[in-house]
Amino acid sequence: MYAYMEALRAQFADRSDAITGQENLLIKQEMKQFLRSAKEGEGPAPVLMLKLLAERENVRVDPIKKGSLRGLVAEIRQLVTSLQWQEAGGSARARAELVIANKALQKAQQLVSTQAKALPALEQEVTLFKDTMNS
């Protein structure tokens, strides 16, 4: 069960990374240590831990390579600002693109807000699971 608890903690941290772009260095270091130990046949359920860590890598979104939701919002904002300048210069194309970019920005902001609000509830679930396992 300890392997599952650590995998759950890692998944929560990965989700937070994908939303905020802020990597949890403690989880990163711990997962490296678990991987090293599991490869040596040590630690809690080494075979299961290797399987869970491999699954984590398959589904994990790397914010450094692919960006985060907050990073996406920042990029769209930059695009909107650029298009506003072009529209002010009289560009009809920029005006049309600005409408699309504003809609995309609004949807992205809603998504970030919804996902960010879900993080504390997920953190409570992880804590509850950990506390239950430790009881």
Residue frames as qw, qx, qy, qz and C-alpha x, y, z in Angstrom:
[[0.000, 0.885, 0.466, 0.000, 0.00, 0.00, 0.00],
 [0.353, -0.701, 0.093, 0.613, 2.94, 2.31, 0.62],
 [0.354, 0.002, 0.587, 0.728, 3.81, 2.17, -3.09],
 [0.070, 0.675, 0.643, 0.355, 0.29, 3.27, -3.99],
 [0.262, -0.873, -0.264, 0.314, 0.40, 6.10, -1.47],
 [0.369, -0.493, 0.311, 0.724, 3.64, 7.41, -2.95],
 [0.255, 0.269, 0.683, 0.629, 2.25, 7.07, -6.47],
 [0.053, -0.827, -0.555, -0.075, -0.83, 9.04, -5.43],
 [0.319, -0.786, -0.021, 0.529, 1.34, 11.79, -3.95],
 [0.359, -0.208, 0.523, 0.745, 3.36, 11.92, -7.17],
 [0.167, 0.532, 0.700, 0.445, 0.22, 12.11, -9.33],
 [0.149, -0.899, -0.369, 0.183, -1.08, 15.00, -7.24],
 [0.350, -0.644, 0.223, 0.643, 2.24, 16.81, -7.58],
 [0.340, 0.081, 0.662, 0.663, 2.29, 16.16, -11.34],
 [0.078, 0.751, 0.619, 0.218, -1.19, 17.59, -11.72],
 [0.247, -0.883, -0.128, 0.378, -0.19, 20.67, -9.76],
 [0.412, -0.358, 0.449, 0.708, 2.91, 21.03, -11.97],
 [0.271, 0.369, 0.702, 0.546, 0.79, 20.85, -15.13],
 [0.047, -0.873, -0.481, -0.064, -1.56, 23.54, -13.85],
 [0.273, -0.933, 0.001, 0.235, 0.86, 25.97, -12.21],
 [0.632, 0.676, -0.258, 0.276, 4.17, 25.16, -13.87],
 [0.226, -0.735, 0.538, -0.345, 5.82, 24.98, -10.44],
 [0.744, 0.140, -0.653, 0.019, 7.67, 21.72, -10.04],
 [0.735, -0.627, 0.149, -0.211, 7.60, 19.99, -6.68],
 [0.360, 0.645, -0.658, 0.148, 11.29, 19.33, -6.17],
 [0.456, -0.349, 0.726, -0.379, 10.73, 17.20, -3.06],
 [0.871, 0.227, 0.335, -0.278, 8.50, 14.77, -4.99],
 [0.656, 0.671, -0.341, -0.048, 10.95, 14.78, -7.89],
 [0.062, 0.597, -0.758, 0.256, 13.82, 13.81, -5.58],
 [0.623, -0.162, 0.656, -0.395, 11.77, 11.23, -3.71],
 [0.881, 0.381, 0.117, -0.254, 10.63, 9.56, -6.93],
 [0.492, 0.666, -0.557, 0.065, 14.24, 9.36, -8.14],
 [0.205, -0.447, 0.795, -0.356, 15.17, 7.70, -4.86],
 [0.784, 0.072, 0.475, -0.393, 12.24, 5.26, -5.05],
 [0.800, 0.547, -0.187, -0.161, 13.22, 4.37, -8.62],
 [0.262, 0.632, -0.703, 0.196, 16.84, 3.79, -7.65],
 [0.425, -0.283, 0.753, -0.414, 15.83, 1.66, -4.65],
 [0.847, 0.238, 0.285, -0.381, 13.26, -0.34, -6.62],
 [0.682, 0.599, -0.411, -0.084, 15.81, -1.11, -9.34],
 [0.137, 0.486, -0.804, 0.314, 18.08, -2.51, -6.62],
 [0.591, -0.248, -0.759, -0.119, 15.19, -4.61, -5.27],
 [0.247, -0.174, -0.614, 0.729, 14.88, -2.54, -2.12],
 [0.261, -0.011, 0.081, -0.962, 12.11, -0.45, -0.62],
 [0.561, 0.216, 0.600, -0.528, 8.39, -1.13, -0.49],
 [0.739, 0.440, 0.504, -0.078, 7.20, -3.57, -3.20],
 [0.234, -0.499, 0.461, 0.696, 10.01, -2.90, -5.70],
 [0.235, 0.226, 0.806, 0.493, 8.26, -4.55, -8.68],
 [0.047, 0.799, 0.599, -0.022, 5.03, -2.65, -8.03],
 [0.186, -0.800, 0.005, 0.570, 6.94, 0.60, -7.48],
 [0.263, -0.232, 0.609, 0.711, 8.73, 0.20, -10.82],
 [0.150, 0.493, 0.788, 0.338, 5.39, -0.43, -12.52],
 [0.068, -0.870, -0.435, 0.223, 3.75, 2.60, -10.90],
 [0.235, -0.677, 0.210, 0.665, 6.69, 4.88, -11.68],
 [0.254, 0.025, 0.719, 0.646, 6.65, 3.71, -15.32],
 [0.070, 0.697, 0.695, 0.165, 2.93, 4.46, -15.55],
 [0.181, -0.834, -0.182, 0.489, 3.56, 7.86, -14.00],
 [0.258, -0.412, 0.451, 0.748, 6.12, 8.69, -16.68],
 [0.203, 0.312, 0.791, 0.486, 3.69, 7.63, -19.41],
 [0.049, -0.790, -0.591, -0.155, 0.90, 9.95, -18.26],
 [0.370, -0.651, -0.152, 0.645, 2.92, 12.78, -16.75],
 [0.381, 0.864, 0.173, 0.281, 2.82, 16.14, -18.52],
 [0.629, -0.207, -0.080, 0.745, 6.24, 17.76, -18.35],
 [0.052, 0.938, 0.258, -0.225, 5.61, 21.51, -17.87],
 [0.301, -0.624, 0.395, 0.603, 9.14, 22.30, -19.02],
 [0.272, 0.001, 0.775, 0.570, 8.63, 20.62, -22.39],
 [0.022, 0.527, 0.755, 0.389, 4.92, 21.19, -22.93],
 [0.109, -0.365, 0.055, -0.923, 4.20, 24.16, -20.70],
 [0.016, -0.309, -0.810, 0.499, 1.58, 24.62, -18.03],
 [0.060, 0.750, 0.638, 0.163, -1.97, 25.93, -18.09],
 [0.208, -0.871, -0.126, 0.426, -0.85, 29.18, -16.45],
 [0.349, -0.356, 0.485, 0.718, 1.93, 29.47, -19.02],
 [0.233, 0.425, 0.740, 0.466, -0.62, 28.99, -21.78],
 [0.052, -0.891, -0.437, 0.111, -2.74, 31.81, -20.36],
 [0.304, -0.715, 0.167, 0.607, 0.32, 34.08, -20.27],
 [0.330, -0.052, 0.652, 0.681, 1.11, 33.29, -23.92],
 [0.130, 0.661, 0.681, 0.287, -2.45, 33.99, -25.00],
 [0.174, -0.888, -0.230, 0.358, -2.35, 37.30, -23.10],
 [0.325, -0.473, 0.398, 0.716, 0.80, 38.27, -24.99],
 [0.246, 0.280, 0.747, 0.551, -0.91, 37.39, -28.25],
 [0.007, -0.829, -0.559, 0.012, -3.97, 39.47, -27.30],
 [0.250, -0.789, 0.021, 0.560, -1.75, 42.45, -26.48],
 [0.310, -0.210, 0.594, 0.712, 0.06, 42.14, -29.80],
 [0.151, 0.492, 0.758, 0.401, -3.21, 41.86, -31.69],
 [0.090, -0.865, -0.402, 0.285, -4.63, 44.89, -29.87],
 [0.233, -0.609, 0.269, 0.709, -1.68, 46.96, -31.12],
 [0.208, 0.046, 0.745, 0.632, -2.18, 45.68, -34.64],
 [0.058, 0.689, 0.716, 0.094, -5.91, 46.35, -34.47],
 [0.138, -0.827, -0.166, 0.519, -5.23, 49.89, -33.32],
 [0.202, -0.400, 0.507, 0.736, -3.16, 50.25, -36.47],
 [0.569, 0.406, -0.098, -0.709, -6.23, 49.39, -38.55],
 [0.139, 0.224, -0.933, -0.246, -5.62, 45.73, -39.33],
 [0.763, -0.072, -0.119, -0.631, -8.89, 43.94, -40.12],
 [0.760, 0.100, -0.641, 0.042, -7.17, 40.57, -39.82],
 [0.219, 0.173, -0.681, 0.677, -5.89, 41.45, -36.34],
 [0.501, -0.153, 0.197, -0.829, -9.42, 42.44, -35.34],
 [0.865, -0.005, -0.336, -0.373, -10.76, 39.02, -36.39],
 [0.654, 0.153, -0.665, 0.327, -7.87, 37.19, -34.72],
 [0.057, -0.284, 0.510, -0.810, -8.37, 39.26, -31.57],
 [0.738, -0.186, -0.009, -0.649, -11.95, 38.01, -31.24],
 [0.893, 0.046, -0.446, -0.027, -10.73, 34.41, -31.46],
 [0.460, 0.268, -0.602, 0.596, -7.81, 35.01, -29.08],
 [0.317, -0.333, 0.351, -0.815, -10.05, 36.69, -26.49],
 [0.877, -0.149, -0.135, -0.436, -12.42, 33.70, -26.55],
 [0.809, 0.148, -0.513, 0.244, -9.47, 31.33, -26.15],
 [0.162, 0.365, -0.525, 0.751, -8.12, 33.44, -23.28],
 [0.588, -0.314, 0.175, -0.724, -11.46, 33.41, -21.50],
 [0.943, -0.057, -0.261, -0.199, -11.79, 29.61, -21.83],
 [0.661, 0.259, -0.541, 0.451, -8.19, 29.04, -20.71],
 [0.090, -0.398, 0.451, -0.794, -8.65, 31.29, -17.67],
 [0.785, -0.256, 0.031, -0.564, -11.80, 29.40, -16.71],
 [0.911, 0.084, -0.401, 0.054, -9.95, 26.10, -17.04],
 [0.401, 0.338, -0.559, 0.642, -7.05, 27.29, -14.88],
 [0.376, -0.378, 0.310, -0.787, -9.46, 28.62, -12.28],
 [0.898, -0.153, -0.124, -0.394, -11.46, 25.39, -12.15],
 [0.844, 0.153, -0.450, 0.247, -8.37, 23.21, -11.97],
 [0.208, 0.408, -0.505, 0.732, -6.69, 25.42, -9.36],
 [0.579, -0.367, 0.210, -0.697, -9.81, 25.24, -7.18],
 [0.949, -0.059, -0.249, -0.184, -9.75, 21.44, -7.40],
 [0.523, 0.437, -0.609, 0.407, -6.15, 21.20, -6.13],
 [0.241, -0.412, 0.587, -0.654, -6.91, 21.81, -2.42],
 [0.867, -0.084, 0.143, -0.471, -9.65, 19.15, -2.46],
 [0.875, 0.299, -0.377, 0.060, -7.28, 16.68, -4.08],
 [0.236, 0.502, -0.633, 0.540, -4.62, 17.53, -1.52],
 [0.574, -0.319, 0.432, -0.618, -7.10, 16.77, 1.24],
 [0.958, 0.100, -0.095, -0.250, -7.83, 13.40, -0.39],
 [0.656, 0.428, -0.539, 0.311, -4.13, 12.57, -0.51],
 [0.091, -0.454, 0.597, -0.655, -3.74, 13.59, 3.14],
 [0.791, -0.175, 0.227, -0.541, -6.79, 11.54, 4.14],
 [0.927, 0.227, -0.297, -0.042, -5.43, 8.50, 2.31],
 [0.428, 0.466, -0.602, 0.486, -2.02, 8.94, 3.96],
 [0.347, -0.392, 0.509, -0.683, -3.54, 9.40, 7.42],
 [0.911, -0.050, 0.030, -0.409, -5.75, 6.36, 6.92],
 [0.840, 0.308, -0.423, 0.144, -2.77, 4.26, 5.90],
 [0.246, 0.460, -0.599, 0.608, -0.76, 5.46, 8.88],
 [0.597, -0.406, 0.255, -0.643, -3.52, 4.66, 11.39]]
